[in-house]
Amino acid sequence: MTTGIFFIVLFSILLGAVAQRIAGLGFALLIAPFMVIILGPHEGVILVNICGVVSSALIVGRVWKDIDWSMFRWLVVPSIFGSVPGSVAAVMLPSAPLSVTVGAVVLVALSVSLVLQRSSVVVKGNTPKAVAGFAAGLTNSMAGVGGPAVSAYALLSRWPQREFAATLQPFFVVIGLMTLIVKLSLDPTDAPALQWWMWSAIGVVIVLGIFTGEKLGRFIKDDHARFFVIVIAFLGAGAALVKGLMDLMV
């Protein structure tokens, strides 16, 4: 990876960390499609998972009092069952189809979330929680994005934003770690080949993004933050989808 491209990666990670702190999600949605284009679908998604685990782990302590641990348990256990088959499929799929999958998953998930925002349907009970958790584990392991599935559930269940954003942080830590363990056990070569100073720079940028997001969050409304994340994610997902389709036609 050239220094110029790496700085693009750093900037993407910075934006993702800011969005994650402000809206509770958005890290993977923002950077996954771009990481797939820059690093390829295998290394790109692995890097997204690593950064997502680190950013969410750093945020957990800041939102601890708002975490709904009962909701967390209902989401995280099914997500583990979704992470395993998704991770296996992601390792086995060739690069081009996986790029298409990443772009398509993000586009469909975002579109469904936007439609559900206008829905008057309200879901109750534990089954929808389990379904959302399983879907999040599956999409996180395949495309690096687990947020849209639980976002859809949050919209339909009218889950309060503060508790939703807080509970997602330990949830993302667990499904991210599970995905990394399975993928790297199956194929250790999928790990991004970055120099030590690049990893250090990524860590610094994540901390800076979280700090910046915490400061900006006082002035930015939740709906504005989510709109920004959705716009950027649509653009990135569309680009990843187009790149995958072009590679398939070569």
N, C-alpha and C positions, 0 to 999 in steps of 0.2 A: 504494500500500500504506500503510495507516495504521500509526502507531507501535506500537499494541498488537499488531497482527498481525505486525509485523516482530519484536517481541520473542518471539513464539511461534516464528517461524522461527529466531531466534538460539538459543533453548533447544533446539529440535530438532537444530540443527547441533552444539551442544555435546554432547548425548547421543550423536550419531553419531560425533563425533571420539573421545570416550571409548571407545566400543565398538570403534572401528577400532584403537585402540592396544592395547586389552586382548586382543581376539580375533583381530585381523588382518583382520577384515571386519565388516560390520554398519552402516557409515556409510550406504550407499545403502539397505539394507534398512530401516533405522530411519526415514530422512527422506524417501525418495522418495514413498511414498503420501501423506504429509502435505503435501509441497511441491506435489503434484498437486492436492490439495484447495484449498490456499491460493492458488497462483499459476496453476493450470491445467496441463494435461499437457505443453504445449510449453515454456513458460518454467520450469515446475517441474522437469522432467527436465534441462534445460540447467543450472539452478542446482545440481542434484545432481551433475552431471558436473564442473562447475567446482570445487565444494567437495571432491569426491572426489579430483580430481587434486591439489589443493593439500595435502590432508591426507596422502595417500599419499606425495607428494613429500617432505613434512617428516619422515615416518617412515622413509623409505628409509635415511637416514644412521644412524639408530639401530639398524637391523637388518641392516646391510650384510653382516656376517660370516656371517650365517645364510642368505643368499639362495642358492638353487640355480639357477645361471644356465643350466644345461642344460635344466632343467624350464621355466624362464622362456621360453626360445626356442621350445620345442615348444608352449607355450600361446599366446604372443603373435602369432606369424605367422598361424595360423588365425583368431585373434580379429580381425585386421584385415579379413580377407575376410568375417567376419560383421558387422563394424561398418558397412560401407558400405551393404549392402541394408537393414539395420535402421534406419540413419539416414534413408535416403530414405523408407522406409515411415512412419517417425515424423513426418517433416515433412509428408507428404501426407495422413495420416489426420486427420479432424476431431477436435475436442476430446473429445466424449463417448465414441466408440469407443476412443480412446487411453487415456482414464481407466479404462475397463473392462479394456483390455489390460494396463495397468500393474498394477492390482489382481490380475487373474487370473494374470499371470506370476509375481508374487511369491508368491501363495497356492499355486500348483501347485509352484513351485520349493521352497518351504519344506516342503510336504507330502512331496515326493519325498525331500528330504534327511532328513527325520525317519524315513521308512520305511527308507532305505538305512543309517541308523545301526544298525539291528538286523539288517542283512543279513550273511551269512557269505561272500558273494561277494567275491573279490579279483581286480581287473583288473590286467593287466600289458601292457607294450608301449607303442609310441608312438601308435598309432591312438586309444586312449581320451583321451590327452592332447590330440591335435588336435581331437577332437570336443568336448571340454570347452572348449577355447579358442574354437572357432567359436561354440558356444552362448553363451558368456560375452559375446563381442563383440556378438552379435545381441541378447541380452536387455539388455545395458548401453545400447545405442544406442536401443532402443525404450522401455524402462521405467526406465532409469537404474540397473539392478541386474545386475551381472555376477558377483557372488559365489556365488550358489546353484549355478551350473553347475560351477564349479571346486571348490566345497565337496563336491558329490556325488562328483566324481572323487577328491578327497582321502580321503573316507570309504571308497570302494571300493578304493582302491589302498593304504590304510593309510599315507598320507603323514604323517610326523611333524609335530605341531602347530607346533613352533618354525620349521622350514624352510618349512612351508606359509604361515604368517602372514607371514614375511619376504618370500618370493617373490611373494606377492600384491601387495605395495606397488609395485614398479616395473611390474608387470603392469597394475594399475589406472591408473597414470599414463599408460601408452601407450594403452590402449583408451579412456580418458577423453578424451585429447587428440585421438585419431582421430575419435571421435564428435563432438566440438566442431567440429573443422575441417570435417567433411562437412556437419553440420547448419547451421552458421552461413554456410557457402558457399552452401547452397541457399536459406536464408531468414534473413538477418541480424536480422530483426525478432523472431525467437524469443528473442533475448537478454533476460534480465530487466532491466526498466527500474528500476534502483535508483540512489539518490543515492550520491555518493562516500563519504559517511560511513557508509552502510550496508555498502558493500563493505569498508571499513576495519574496521567492527565485526565482520563475518563473519570476516575474517582473524584478528583478535584472539581471537575465540571458538574458532576451529579450533585455534590454538596452545594456548590454555588447556585445551581438551578433550584434546589429545594429552598435555600435561604432567600433567593430572589422571589420565588413563588409565594413564600410565606409573607413577605413584605407587600407584594403586589395584591395578594388575596384580600387584603383589607380594603382595597379600592375597586376591585373587579367583581361584578355580580356573577353568580354561578351560571346563569343562562348565557351570559356573554362569553365566559370561559369555555363552556361546552360548545358554543357555536364556532369559536376559533379552532378548537381541536377537531371538530367535524369537518370544517372546510379544508384544513391542511391534510387531514387523513384521507379525504376523498381524492385530493390531488395526488398524494403519494401512492394510494392504492391503485388508482387508474394508471399511473406510470408503471408500477410493478406488473400489472396485468398486461399492458401493452408490450412491455419488454419480454415477458414470458411467451406471449403469443408470437412475437417476431422470432424468438429463438426456436419455437416449435416449427416454424415455416422454413427455417434455414436448412 
